[in-house]
């Protein structure tokens, strides 16, 4: 699934992404670390993997979207 980086705190390695419908979804340090990233800037397109119910998904991976 694709999203756009919305917020990122380098101290906690957590933040939020915006889904394409504008829904903000938080991610935690383990999801950020799983993607192997070192930094994330607001506005970057990212690929995310989620689990859980559609109404409250939990992000398990955040990485850069490559074409």
Buried (B, 14 or more C-beta within 10 A) or exposed (E): EEBBBBBBEEEEBBBBBBBEEEEEBBBBEEBBEBBEBEEBEEEBEBBBBBEEEEEEBBBBBBBEEEE
